[in-house]
Amino acid sequence: MDIFEILKAIILGMVEGLTEYAPVSSTGHMIIVDDMWLRSEEFLTKSVANTFKVVIQLGSILAAVIVFKDRFIDLLGLGKRRQNGTEQKHLKLTHVIVGLIPAGVLGVLFEDYIDEYLFTTSTVLIGLVIGALWMIFADRFSQKKSLAQTVDQITYKQALTIGLVQCFSLWPGFSRSGATISGGVLVGLSHRAAADFTFIMAVPIMAGASGISFLKNLEYFSLDALPFFIVGFISAFVFSLISIRFFLKLINRIKLVPFAIYRIGLAIIIAIFCL
């Protein structure tokens, strides 16, 4: 693998890492990347390119696990928060499960249909724009005084509502984080609390989807492409760490509208260069 291929793997991993958790649609960005680079590499057939995208997504998952490691320890029952001898109210595994069920069920039922008919440039453009409008709506009509300032204050009703809203993200380009953070602020969570819950839910969803895709594409692994995969994985991991930490510090301050404006601009760029 020459220096230019290494650079490409780094940039592809960077695109995945910087966009997977921000509400800007990683799918929309990967469409541009596909046209520019993935399809231009001779050793990356369509199937191998799809496997590469799974591999770099695994890097993003690992980053989220590390950022929220204490949360996952608590969720798995390996640590308990107690104060003055009384267990504190905190996010429970059952909250996450309630949030995962709606999109999980629909995803399983319609996976083949979504893969066959919805992963097109035009449908992603629709998802980018409608998702942006949804985010603007959420910021405009979010409760002025959030009922839950931290994710530990989330209720089962809020978790279920966010889970139902997450179903929108099955439409490519809508953005999982854009859908769920917006849903969270509309039902009374602060932007930071909604983002925390979104990222925690994303780990099992992404791990399950990536695991299935990985097994489906396992036969397409190639020793020639392995260094490309490794560099992309590391790049996605590093940039996801940066992206998640930066986003969580920023989201309560700038909220969602700037990301919505960016999405609309991205949709225009894709329409011009990819249609």
N, C-alpha and C positions, 0 to 999 in steps of 0.2 A: 504494500500500500504506500503510495507516494505522499508527499507533503500536501498536495492539493486534495487528495481523498481524506486525509486526516482533518484538514481544515473544514471540508464539507461535513464530516461527521460531527465535528464540534459545533458548527453552526446549526445543523439539524437538531442536535440535542439541545442547543440553546433555545431554539424556537419552541420545542416541546416544553422545556423547563419553565420558560417565561410565560407561556400562555395556558398551560394545563389548568392552573388554579385561579388565574385571573379571569374575570367575567368577560372575556374577549373572544372566546371560541378558538380552541386549539385546532379544531377541524378546519375552520376557515383559513388559518395560517398554513396548515399543512397542505391545503390545496395549492397554494402558491409554491410551496416548497416542492411538492410533487412535480409540478410542471417545470420548475427551474432546474432541479437537481436529481431527485430520486430516479426519475424515468430516464435520465441521461447517462446513468452509470451502467456500463455494459454488463457488469457482473450482478447487477440488481434487477432480476426479472420482477414482474409485478408481484408474484408470490413472495419472493425474498424481500422486496421493498416493504410489503405488508408486515412481514416478520420483523424487519428492522424497526418499524413504528411501534410494534408491541414491545420490543426490547427497550427502547428509550422510554416508553411509558412506565415500564417497571422501575426505571431509575427515578422517575417522578414519584412513584408510589413509595419507594424507600425513603425519599426525602420527607414526605409527609409523616411517615411512621416515626422518623427521628425527631421531627419538630414536636409531634404530639405524643411522644413516648410515655410521658407520665400519665396522660389521659388514657392511653390504651392499657397501661398497667392497671389503672383503676377500673376500667371497663371489664377487664378480664378477671376482676376480683382478687388481684394480687396485691392491692394496696387499698386501704380505707382511710377516708378523711374523717377525723374525729376532733371535736373541740369541746373541752370541759366534760369529757366522758360521753358526749352525745354525738351520734353520727350526723355529719353535716349534710344538708341537701346538696346533691351534686348530680351531674350527668350520669345516667346509668346505661348499661348495654341495651336495656329494653327500649329506651328512648331512640337509640340508633336503629334498632330492629324495626320499630314502628315507622321510622322515617324511610327505611329501605324497602319495605314491602311493596308499596304501590308501583314504583318504577321497576322493581325487580320482577314482579309478576308480569307486567306489560312487556318488559324487555325480553323475557323468556318466550312469551307467546308470539311476539311480532319480530323477533330477531332476524329471521330470514327475509321477511318482507322489507324491513328497514334497510338491511344490507343490499338487497337487490334493487329497490326502487327509490330510496331516499338519499343515498350517497352520491348526489350529483351536484355540480357547481350551482345550478339554478336553485335547488332546494336549500343548499347551504346559505345562499344569498338571502333567501326568504327568512331562514332562521336567524341570520345575523340582524336583519332589520327589525323583525317582529320582536326578537329578544331585546334589542336596544330600546324599543318602545315600551316594553314591559318593565325594564329597569328604570326608565324615566318616570313611568307611572308609579312605580314603587317608591321612589324618592319623593315624588310629589304628594302622595297620599299616605306615607308612613306615619305612624303615630309620633307626635311631637315628643312625648315622654315615653320612652320604651319601658315596657313592663319587665323585660329581662335584659339587664345590662351585661350579664355574663352567661355563658352557655350552661352553667350550673343551675340557672333559674328556669330553664326551659320546661314546659309542661308537655304532657303526652298529646294534648290537643294541638299544640303548636308543632310538635314533631310530626304528627300525622299530616297536618296541613302542608308543611314543608315537603313531606314525602309525596303528597299528591301533586304539588306544583313541580316537583322534580320530574314528573312524567313528561313535561314539556321538553325536557332536554333530550328525550329520545329522538326528537327531530334534529338532525345534524345541523350544527351552526347556531342552535339556540343557546347553548352553553349551560352545562350543569350548574356551575357556580353562579352564573348570572340568574338562572331561574330560581335557585334555592335561596340565595342571599336576598333577592327581591321578595320572595315569598316570606322569608323570615322577618324582614322589617315591616311588612304589611300586617303581620300577626303580632307585632309588639316586641320583637327582639331588636337590640341595638345592631348596627351594621357589623360590629366586631363579633358579637355573639352569634349572629347568623353565619358569618364567615367561618368561625370556629366549627360550628355544627356541620356546615357544608363540607369542610375539608376532612373532618373526622369520618363523615359518611362516605366520602369519596374513596377512602382506602379500600374497604371491602368491595365496593362496586367495581372499582378499577382493577383490583386484584382478581376478582372473579372473571370479569370480561377479558382481561389480559391473559389469564391462565387458560381459558378456553381457546382464545385465538392462538396462543403459543402452541398448544397441543395440536391444533388444526394445521399449523404451518411448520411443525417440527421437522418435517421431511425436507424443507427447503433451506435448512441451515447449510452453509457452505464454509469450508475452511478458508477459502479465499475472502469471504465476507466477514469472517469472525473478528479481525482487528477493527473493521469498520463498526461492527456492532458494539464492541467493547468501548471504543472511544465515544460513540454516541450515547451509550448508557451512562458513562461517567459524566459527560457533559450535561445530560438531562438531569442527573442527580444534583450536580453542583448548582446549576442555574435554578432548579426547583427550590433548593434550600434558600437561595437568595430571594427568589420571587415570593415564596410563602412568608418569610420573615418580614420583608419589606411591605408586602400587601397588608398584613395584619396590623402593622404599625400605622398604616396610612388610611385604611378604609373608613374609620370613624370620622376622619377629618374631611376627606374629599367625597365620600359616599359613591354613588353609582353613575351619576350623569356623565362625568368625564369619560368613563369607560364606554357608555352608550354612544357618545359622539364619536369616539374612536372606532367603534364597530361599524357605524354607518359609513365612515370614511373608508374602512377596510372593504366593505361591501362594494363601494364604488370602484375601488382599485381592482378587485377581483372581476367585476363586471367588465371593466375596460380591457384587462389583459388576459383573462381566462375564458371569456365567452366567445 
